[in-house]
Amino acid sequence: MVAKWKAFLGKIKILRSLKARLFFIILLAGIIPSTGMRYAILQSYEDRSINVRIADVQNQFKILANHLIIYGYLHDTSSEVVNSELDQLSNLYDGRVLIIDKNFKVIKDTYGISEGKTVISEEVIMCFKGTSTTNYDRKNGYIEITTPIVDTVVSAGAGAKPEETEEANLAEGVILSSVSTNTIMTTLDILNRRALIAELIALVFIVAIAFALAKLLTAPFERVTQAINDVKAGFTDEQISVNDYVETEHIVDAFNQLLGRMKVLDDSRQEFVSNVSHELKTPLTSMKVLADSLLMQEEVPAELYKEFMTDIANEIERENKIINDLLSLVKMDKKAADLNVTSVDVNELLELILKRLRPIARRKEIEIIFESIRPVTAEVDEVKLTLALSNLVENAIKYNNPSGWVKVTLDADHQFFSVEVADSGIGIPEEAQEHIYERFYRVDKSHSREIGGTGLGLAITRSVILMHRGSIKVMSEEGKGTVFNVKIPLIHPV
């Protein structure tokens, strides 16, 4: 039910607006206290008025009780003075007065309808024991009060027993009165109407204040939105600044970082397109030059023709390798969900990679050494990891010195396995080490043609390792060799 209600509120666009929510919060913050204050004041007035009325009535009827004793009214109800006083009190309080004797019989009723009847109730009984009671009936609009009629003159002498004194002070009768609260309720209604009018006037001001505050408080967010829209529309590419709130500052900082990242990506994309164009154009230019040279000669010797065609075939092969590496790199840019993860014997995988690359190493008289500290089985994509590790070992062979060595070391702990590829090659200058994973980047461009490669190998390797939630680090010193250290989780994180 709660989920359905939230879904319903989510469909109402205005309720999702921060300005609307602030407006309603401020509105409720103004209305609820004022409404609560109105009810509290009216309730306080009502309680005070009722208490004052009860105290006033009790004082009047205590005086009346003394008169009833003085004039012996409980034995003879013909006293005009007492009857007149009863009528005055009945009219004054717009109520009814009953005089009840010791036998619980009504000897006087100002309404004249219950005389001679017996009245037995908890309040009357308690009053006969000397305890006055009050009962406010708000629904019917009256207060019921009982007042004991006690002869305060003690007839016992100085030597009377305590129980005889207590007996003498017991109530000889009860005054049961019902006092109307119509005047209090009328005043309360008038006050309530006036309070409502004042509350409505205040409500108008609260609505205006809530609207103004909501607009004022959300203005910085609107400026953030406008600044972002300006950037999106291309009116500006500068960083935006809205420092009104800590929250807007955080949003702006995050957006500026994203904007900076987008600029870097855009620059990288442009550089990548430029590099791709250059790398693809170079073999085509070479092939065109070779082909034009053949076409310009009428009688081309077979040896020259064969030499030129061999060069053209090499350029085609180079072009094909660039395209294949580009396709591999595009695949690497996809999500890690595309990994075909299986349990792989990493020792066996590395032995297979080195077996394929040893013929290339022999041609340069490079010795390949494999050291396995312990058997390792891990959850990896075998095809992609093979490509990544092959690139590292192949680079170690390509950029090595004649009669050098390449050492591959496999180790593992309880969480990761590591592959270290070290060589005795030419090394990487310190200023170039942070760029080696960039696409088409080459440390020594002058020897790139003779060494071969496309400049995409390390970019592909890094992408594969990141897809496996791993890391790659390089340590190198120019002229003293290079060490690449790859670290990958044994269990692929979900």
C-alpha positions as CSV (number, residue, x, y, z in Angstrom):
1,M,0.0,0.0,0.0
2,V,2.8,2.4,0.9
3,A,4.6,1.5,-2.3
4,K,1.5,2.3,-4.4
5,W,1.0,5.6,-2.6
6,K,4.7,6.6,-3.3
7,A,4.2,5.5,-6.9
8,F,1.1,7.7,-7.2
9,L,2.9,10.7,-5.6
10,G,5.8,10.1,-8.0
11,K,3.5,10.5,-11.0
12,I,2.3,13.9,-9.8
13,K,5.1,16.1,-11.1
14,I,4.4,19.1,-8.8
15,L,4.9,17.0,-5.7
16,R,8.4,16.0,-7.0
17,S,9.4,19.7,-7.2
18,L,11.7,20.9,-4.4
19,K,10.1,24.4,-4.6
20,A,6.6,22.8,-4.1
21,R,7.9,20.7,-1.2
22,L,9.5,23.7,0.5
23,F,6.3,25.7,-0.1
24,F,4.2,23.1,1.6
25,I,6.7,22.6,4.5
26,I,6.8,26.3,5.2
27,L,3.0,26.6,4.9
28,L,2.5,23.7,7.3
29,A,5.1,25.2,9.6
30,G,3.1,28.4,9.8
31,I,-0.4,26.8,9.9
32,I,0.1,24.0,12.4
33,P,1.5,26.2,15.2
34,S,-1.2,28.9,14.7
35,T,-4.0,26.4,14.6
36,G,-2.6,24.6,17.7
37,M,-2.2,27.9,19.4
38,R,-5.8,28.8,18.7
39,Y,-7.1,25.6,20.1
40,A,-4.8,25.9,23.1
41,I,-6.0,29.4,23.9
42,L,-9.6,28.5,23.5
43,Q,-9.2,25.4,25.6
44,S,-7.4,27.5,28.3
45,Y,-10.2,30.1,28.2
46,E,-12.9,27.4,28.5
47,D,-11.1,25.6,31.4
48,R,-10.5,28.9,33.3
49,S,-14.1,30.1,32.7
50,I,-15.5,26.7,34.0
51,N,-13.3,26.8,37.1
52,V,-14.3,30.4,37.8
53,R,-18.0,29.5,37.4
54,I,-17.6,26.5,39.7
55,A,-15.8,28.5,42.4
56,D,-18.4,31.3,42.2
57,V,-21.3,28.8,42.4
58,Q,-19.8,26.9,45.3
59,N,-19.3,30.1,47.3
60,Q,-22.9,31.2,46.7
61,F,-24.3,27.8,47.7
62,K,-22.1,27.6,50.8
63,I,-23.8,30.9,51.9
64,L,-27.2,29.4,51.0
65,A,-26.4,26.2,53.0
66,N,-25.8,28.4,56.1
67,H,-29.1,30.2,55.5
68,L,-30.9,26.8,55.2
69,I,-29.6,25.8,58.6
70,I,-30.4,29.2,60.2
71,Y,-34.0,29.2,58.9
72,G,-34.5,25.5,59.6
73,Y,-35.5,25.1,55.9
74,L,-34.8,21.3,56.0
75,H,-37.8,21.0,58.4
76,D,-40.0,23.8,57.0
77,T,-39.8,25.0,53.4
78,S,-42.1,27.9,53.8
79,S,-39.4,30.5,54.4
80,E,-39.9,33.3,51.9
81,V,-36.4,34.6,52.4
82,V,-34.8,31.2,51.4
83,N,-37.3,30.6,48.6
84,S,-36.6,34.0,47.2
85,E,-32.8,33.4,47.4
86,L,-33.2,30.0,45.7
87,D,-35.2,31.6,42.8
88,Q,-32.5,34.4,42.5
89,L,-29.7,31.9,42.3
90,S,-31.6,29.7,39.8
91,N,-32.2,32.7,37.5
92,L,-28.7,34.1,38.0
93,Y,-27.0,30.9,36.9
94,D,-29.8,29.8,34.5
95,G,-30.0,26.5,36.2
96,R,-31.8,24.3,38.6
97,V,-31.5,23.8,42.4
98,L,-32.6,20.7,44.4
99,I,-32.6,20.6,48.2
100,I,-32.2,17.0,49.5
101,D,-32.7,16.0,53.2
102,K,-31.2,13.2,55.2
103,N,-33.7,10.7,53.8
104,F,-32.5,11.5,50.2
105,K,-35.8,13.1,49.4
106,V,-36.2,16.2,47.4
107,I,-37.8,18.9,49.6
108,K,-37.4,21.7,47.2
109,D,-37.0,21.8,43.3
110,T,-36.8,25.3,41.7
111,Y,-38.3,23.6,38.6
112,G,-41.1,22.2,40.8
113,I,-41.1,18.8,39.2
114,S,-39.1,16.5,41.5
115,E,-40.3,17.4,45.0
116,G,-41.0,14.4,47.1
117,K,-38.9,12.1,44.9
118,T,-35.9,10.1,46.2
119,V,-32.5,10.9,44.8
120,I,-29.7,8.4,45.4
121,S,-26.4,8.8,43.4
122,E,-22.7,8.5,44.1
123,E,-22.3,12.3,44.1
124,V,-25.1,12.8,46.6
125,I,-23.8,10.0,48.9
126,M,-20.3,11.5,48.8
127,C,-21.7,14.9,49.6
128,F,-23.6,13.6,52.7
129,K,-20.1,12.5,53.9
130,G,-18.9,16.0,53.6
131,T,-17.2,16.0,50.1
132,S,-18.4,18.4,47.5
133,T,-18.4,17.2,43.9
134,T,-18.4,18.9,40.5
135,N,-19.1,17.4,37.0
136,Y,-18.8,19.4,33.8
137,D,-20.9,18.0,30.9
138,R,-19.7,19.9,27.9
139,K,-21.9,18.1,25.4
140,N,-25.1,19.1,27.2
141,G,-23.8,22.5,28.4
142,Y,-24.1,22.4,32.2
143,I,-22.1,22.0,35.4
144,E,-23.5,19.7,38.1
145,I,-22.4,20.7,41.7
146,T,-23.2,19.2,45.1
147,T,-22.8,21.3,48.3
148,P,-23.3,19.7,51.7
149,I,-25.6,21.4,54.2
150,V,-23.7,21.3,57.5
151,D,-24.6,22.7,60.9
152,T,-21.3,24.3,61.9
153,V,-22.4,24.8,65.5
154,V,-21.1,21.9,67.6
155,S,-23.7,21.0,70.2
156,A,-21.3,18.8,72.2
157,G,-19.6,20.3,75.3
158,A,-15.9,20.6,75.9
159,G,-15.8,17.0,77.1
160,A,-17.5,15.5,74.1
161,K,-16.0,12.5,72.5
162,P,-14.3,12.8,69.0
163,E,-16.8,10.5,67.4
164,E,-19.7,12.6,68.7
165,T,-18.1,15.8,67.2
166,E,-17.7,14.0,63.9
167,E,-21.3,12.9,64.1
168,A,-22.5,16.4,64.7
169,N,-20.6,17.7,61.7
170,L,-22.1,15.2,59.2
171,A,-24.2,16.8,56.4
172,E,-27.9,17.2,57.3
173,G,-28.8,17.8,53.6
174,V,-27.4,18.3,50.1
175,I,-27.8,21.1,47.6
176,L,-27.7,19.6,44.1
177,S,-27.4,22.3,41.4
178,S,-27.2,22.3,37.7
179,V,-25.6,25.4,36.3
180,S,-25.9,26.4,32.6
181,T,-22.7,27.2,30.6
182,N,-24.4,28.8,27.7
183,T,-22.9,32.2,28.3
184,I,-19.4,30.6,28.4
185,M,-20.1,28.7,25.2
186,T,-21.4,31.8,23.5
187,T,-18.3,33.8,24.4
188,L,-16.2,30.8,23.3
189,D,-17.9,30.8,19.9
190,I,-17.4,34.5,19.4
191,L,-13.7,34.1,20.3
192,N,-13.4,31.1,18.0
193,R,-14.9,33.1,15.1
194,R,-12.5,36.0,15.7
195,A,-9.6,33.6,16.0
196,L,-10.5,32.0,12.7
197,I,-10.7,35.3,11.0
198,A,-7.3,36.2,12.3
199,E,-6.0,32.8,11.3
200,L,-7.3,33.2,7.8
201,I,-5.6,36.6,7.5
202,A,-2.4,35.1,8.8
203,L,-2.8,32.3,6.4
204,V,-2.8,34.7,3.5
205,F,0.5,36.2,4.7
206,I,1.9,32.7,5.4
207,V,1.1,31.6,1.8
208,A,2.8,34.7,0.4
209,I,5.8,34.2,2.7
210,A,6.0,30.4,1.9
211,F,5.9,31.1,-1.8
212,A,8.6,33.8,-1.6
213,L,10.8,31.7,0.6
214,A,10.4,28.6,-1.5
215,K,11.4,30.7,-4.6
216,L,14.3,32.3,-2.8
217,L,15.6,29.1,-1.4
218,T,15.5,27.2,-4.7
219,A,16.9,30.1,-6.7
220,P,20.5,28.8,-6.4
221,F,19.4,25.4,-7.8
222,E,17.7,27.1,-10.7
223,R,21.0,29.0,-11.4
224,V,22.8,25.7,-11.4
225,T,20.3,24.3,-13.9
226,Q,20.6,27.4,-16.1
227,A,24.4,27.2,-16.0
228,I,24.3,23.5,-17.0
229,N,21.8,24.3,-19.8
230,D,24.1,27.0,-21.1
231,V,27.0,24.6,-21.1
232,K,24.8,22.0,-22.8
233,A,23.7,24.5,-25.4
234,G,27.3,25.5,-26.1
235,F,27.1,29.1,-25.0
236,T,30.0,28.6,-22.6
237,D,32.5,25.9,-21.8
238,E,33.9,27.5,-18.7
239,Q,33.4,26.0,-15.2
240,I,30.3,27.2,-13.4
241,S,30.2,28.6,-9.8
242,V,27.1,28.7,-7.5
243,N,28.3,28.9,-3.9
244,D,25.1,29.9,-2.1
245,Y,24.8,26.5,-0.3
246,V,27.1,23.7,0.5
247,E,24.8,21.4,-1.5
248,T,25.0,23.6,-4.6
249,E,28.7,23.9,-4.2
250,H,29.0,20.1,-4.1
251,I,26.8,19.7,-7.2
252,V,28.7,22.4,-9.1
253,D,32.1,20.8,-8.1
254,A,30.9,17.4,-9.4
255,F,29.6,19.0,-12.6
256,N,32.9,20.9,-13.1
257,Q,34.8,17.7,-12.6
258,L,32.5,15.9,-15.1
259,L,32.9,18.8,-17.5
260,G,36.7,18.6,-17.2
261,R,36.5,14.8,-17.7
262,M,34.4,15.4,-20.8
263,K,36.9,17.9,-22.2
264,V,39.7,15.4,-21.6
265,L,37.6,12.7,-23.3
266,D,36.8,15.0,-26.2
267,D,40.5,15.9,-26.6
268,S,41.4,12.3,-26.4
269,R,38.7,11.4,-28.9
270,Q,40.0,14.0,-31.3
271,E,43.6,12.8,-30.8
272,F,42.5,9.2,-31.3
273,V,40.7,10.0,-34.5
274,S,43.7,11.9,-35.7
275,N,46.0,9.1,-34.8
276,V,43.8,6.5,-36.4
277,S,43.6,8.5,-39.6
278,H,47.4,8.9,-39.6
279,E,48.1,5.2,-38.8
280,L,45.6,4.0,-41.5
281,K,46.8,6.6,-44.0
282,T,50.5,5.7,-43.7
283,P,50.3,2.2,-45.1
284,L,47.9,3.3,-47.8
285,T,50.3,6.1,-48.8
286,S,53.2,3.6,-48.9
287,M,51.2,1.2,-51.1
288,K,50.1,4.0,-53.5
289,V,53.8,5.1,-53.8
290,L,54.9,1.6,-54.6
291,A,52.1,0.9,-57.0
292,D,52.6,4.3,-58.8
293,S,56.3,3.4,-59.1
294,L,55.5,0.1,-60.8
295,L,52.9,1.8,-63.2
296,M,55.4,4.5,-64.3
297,Q,57.9,1.9,-65.5
298,E,57.1,0.2,-68.8
299,E,59.3,-2.8,-68.4
300,V,59.7,-3.7,-64.7
301,P,62.2,-6.4,-63.9
302,A,60.7,-9.4,-62.1
303,E,63.0,-9.0,-59.1
304,L,61.9,-5.4,-58.6
305,Y,58.3,-6.3,-59.2
306,K,58.6,-9.0,-56.6
307,E,60.3,-6.7,-54.2
308,F,57.6,-4.0,-54.6
309,M,54.8,-6.5,-54.3
310,T,56.4,-7.9,-51.1
311,D,56.5,-4.4,-49.6
312,I,52.9,-3.8,-50.6
313,A,51.9,-7.1,-49.0
314,N,53.7,-6.1,-45.8
315,E,51.9,-2.7,-45.8
316,I,48.6,-4.6,-46.2
317,E,49.4,-6.8,-43.3
318,R,50.3,-3.8,-41.2
319,E,47.0,-2.2,-42.1
320,N,45.1,-5.4,-41.2
321,K,46.9,-5.5,-37.8
322,I,45.9,-1.9,-37.1
323,I,42.3,-2.6,-37.9
324,N,42.2,-5.9,-35.8
325,D,43.8,-4.1,-32.8
326,L,41.2,-1.3,-33.2
327,L,38.4,-3.8,-33.2
328,S,39.8,-5.5,-30.1
329,L,40.1,-2.2,-28.4
330,V,36.5,-1.3,-29.2
331,K,35.4,-4.7,-27.7
332,M,37.5,-3.9,-24.6
333,D,35.5,-0.7,-24.1
334,K,32.3,-2.6,-23.5
335,K,31.1,-3.5,-20.0
336,A,32.7,-6.1,-17.9
337,A,29.5,-8.1,-18.1
338,D,30.7,-9.2,-21.6
339,L,33.5,-11.2,-19.9
340,N,33.2,-15.0,-20.4
341,V,34.5,-15.9,-17.0
342,T,35.5,-19.5,-16.3
343,S,37.9,-21.3,-13.9
344,V,41.3,-21.2,-15.6
345,D,44.7,-22.8,-14.7
346,V,46.9,-19.7,-15.0
347,N,50.1,-21.7,-14.9
348,E,49.0,-23.7,-18.0
349,L,47.8,-20.5,-19.7
350,L,51.2,-18.7,-19.2
351,E,53.1,-21.8,-20.4
352,L,51.0,-21.8,-23.6
353,I,51.6,-18.1,-24.2
354,L,55.3,-18.4,-23.8
355,K,55.4,-21.5,-26.0
356,R,53.9,-19.4,-28.8
357,L,56.2,-16.5,-28.3
358,R,59.5,-18.4,-27.9
359,P,60.1,-18.6,-31.7
360,I,60.0,-14.8,-31.9
361,A,62.3,-14.5,-29.0
362,R,64.8,-17.0,-30.5
363,R,65.1,-14.8,-33.6
364,K,66.4,-12.0,-31.4
365,E,68.3,-14.5,-29.2
366,I,66.1,-13.5,-26.2
367,E,65.9,-16.0,-23.4
368,I,62.4,-16.5,-21.8
369,I,62.3,-17.7,-18.2
370,F,59.1,-18.8,-16.5
371,E,58.9,-19.0,-12.7
372,S,55.8,-20.3,-11.0
373,I,55.8,-19.8,-7.2
374,R,52.7,-22.0,-6.7
375,P,49.8,-23.4,-8.8
376,V,47.1,-20.8,-9.5
377,T,43.5,-21.3,-10.6
378,A,41.4,-18.2,-11.1
379,E,38.1,-17.0,-12.5
380,V,39.0,-15.1,-15.6
381,D,38.1,-14.6,-19.3
382,E,40.8,-16.9,-20.8
383,V,40.7,-15.3,-24.3
384,K,41.0,-11.7,-23.1
385,L,43.6,-12.4,-20.5
386,T,45.7,-14.3,-23.0
387,L,45.6,-11.3,-25.3
388,A,46.6,-9.0,-22.4
389,L,49.5,-11.1,-21.1
390,S,50.7,-11.9,-24.7
391,N,51.0,-8.1,-25.4
392,L,53.2,-7.7,-22.3
393,V,55.5,-10.5,-23.1
394,E,55.7,-9.6,-26.8
395,N,56.6,-6.0,-25.9
396,A,59.3,-7.3,-23.6
397,I,60.7,-9.2,-26.5
398,K,60.3,-6.3,-29.1
399,Y,61.9,-3.7,-26.9
400,N,64.7,-5.8,-25.6
401,N,68.4,-5.8,-26.3
402,P,70.0,-8.6,-28.4
403,S,70.9,-11.7,-26.3
404,G,68.7,-10.3,-23.5
405,W,66.2,-12.0,-21.3
406,V,62.5,-11.9,-20.3
407,K,61.3,-13.3,-17.0
408,V,57.7,-14.1,-16.2
409,T,56.8,-14.8,-12.5
410,L,53.5,-16.1,-11.3
411,D,52.5,-15.9,-7.6
412,A,49.3,-15.7,-5.6
413,D,47.9,-15.0,-2.1
414,H,44.5,-15.8,-0.6
415,Q,42.8,-13.1,-2.7
416,F,44.8,-12.1,-5.8
417,F,47.2,-13.7,-8.2
418,S,50.0,-11.6,-9.8
419,V,52.0,-11.9,-13.0
420,E,55.3,-10.0,-13.2
421,V,56.9,-9.5,-16.7
422,A,60.5,-8.3,-16.4
423,D,63.0,-7.7,-19.2
424,S,66.5,-6.5,-19.8
425,G,65.4,-4.1,-22.5
426,I,65.8,-0.5,-23.4
427,G,63.5,0.7,-20.7
428,I,60.9,3.5,-20.6
429,P,61.8,7.2,-19.9
430,E,60.2,8.4,-16.6
431,E,58.3,11.2,-18.4
432,A,56.8,8.7,-20.8
433,Q,55.6,6.2,-18.3
434,E,52.3,7.9,-17.6
435,H,51.4,7.9,-21.3
436,I,52.2,4.4,-22.3
437,Y,48.6,3.2,-21.9
438,E,47.3,5.9,-24.3
439,R,46.2,4.7,-27.7
440,F,48.8,4.9,-30.5
441,Y,51.4,6.3,-28.0
442,R,55.0,5.2,-28.8
443,V,58.0,6.0,-26.7
444,D,60.4,5.9,-29.6
445,K,58.5,7.0,-32.8
446,S,61.7,6.9,-34.9
447,H,62.0,3.1,-34.5
448,S,58.3,2.3,-34.5
449,R,58.3,1.2,-38.1
450,E,61.2,-1.2,-37.8
451,I,60.0,-2.6,-34.4
452,G,56.5,-3.0,-35.6
453,G,53.2,-2.8,-33.6
454,T,50.4,-0.4,-33.7
455,G,50.7,1.4,-30.4
456,L,47.5,-0.1,-29.1
457,G,48.9,-3.2,-27.3
458,L,49.2,-1.6,-23.8
459,A,45.8,0.2,-24.1
460,I,44.2,-3.2,-24.8
461,T,46.1,-4.9,-22.0
462,R,45.1,-2.2,-19.4
463,S,41.4,-2.4,-20.6
464,V,41.4,-6.2,-20.1
465,I,42.9,-6.0,-16.6
466,L,40.5,-3.3,-15.5
467,M,37.6,-5.4,-16.8
468,H,38.8,-8.1,-14.4
469,R,38.8,-5.5,-11.5
470,G,42.6,-5.8,-11.4
471,S,45.5,-3.4,-11.6
472,I,48.7,-2.9,-13.6
473,K,51.9,-1.1,-12.5
474,V,55.1,-0.3,-14.4
475,M,58.6,0.2,-13.0
476,S,61.3,1.1,-15.5
477,E,64.6,2.8,-15.9
478,E,65.9,3.9,-19.2
479,G,68.6,1.5,-20.5
480,K,68.1,-0.9,-17.6
481,G,64.9,-2.7,-18.4
482,T,61.2,-2.7,-17.5
483,V,59.0,-4.6,-15.0
484,F,55.2,-4.8,-15.4
485,N,53.2,-6.1,-12.5
486,V,49.6,-7.3,-13.0
487,K,47.4,-8.1,-10.1
488,I,43.9,-9.8,-10.6
489,P,41.4,-11.2,-8.1
490,L,41.3,-15.0,-7.9
491,I,37.5,-14.9,-7.7
492,H,35.8,-12.5,-10.2
493,P,33.7,-10.0,-8.3
494,V,30.0,-10.0,-9.2
